[in-house]
Amino acid sequence: MGAIHEIWEQYRDRVGFLVVYIREAHPEDGWVVTPNRTEDIRIIDPKNDEERHEAASQCALHTQIRIPVVVDPVEDKIASAYGALPTRLYLVARGGRVSYQAERGPFGLKPPEWQEAIETELKRIG
């Protein structure tokens, strides 16, 4: 989150930022990855919105997210609409136009490209 937080700090007075917590990519009862074990992350795949909100809270605290967090309902409407699983960076312009969509994360997340898209959009709207 380091580079993402830096970009948020730089532009948050001119751009609205949200982290959308979607379906857990590596739940305890699914595809468990070694880094989760190393960091003692053990989240059971949420079965309802309340459980998903709790998982999002745990994630936000663990990763020290400073950007506002919203939660995709368990029906996965946001993740499905945006193809966001497991992780993506987006820039949604006024009117709902997606002006930037990163490749799938974590390897496709390129904060400098996202920042460049933010700069371009800010210049476009004046």
Secondary structure, DSSP 8 states (H G I E B T S, - for coil): -HHHHHHHHHHTTTS---EEE-S-SS-TTS---HHHHHTT-------SHHHHHHHHHHHHHHHT--S-EEE--TT-HHHHHHT-SS---EEE-GGG-EEEE--STTTT--HHHHHHHHHHHHHHH-
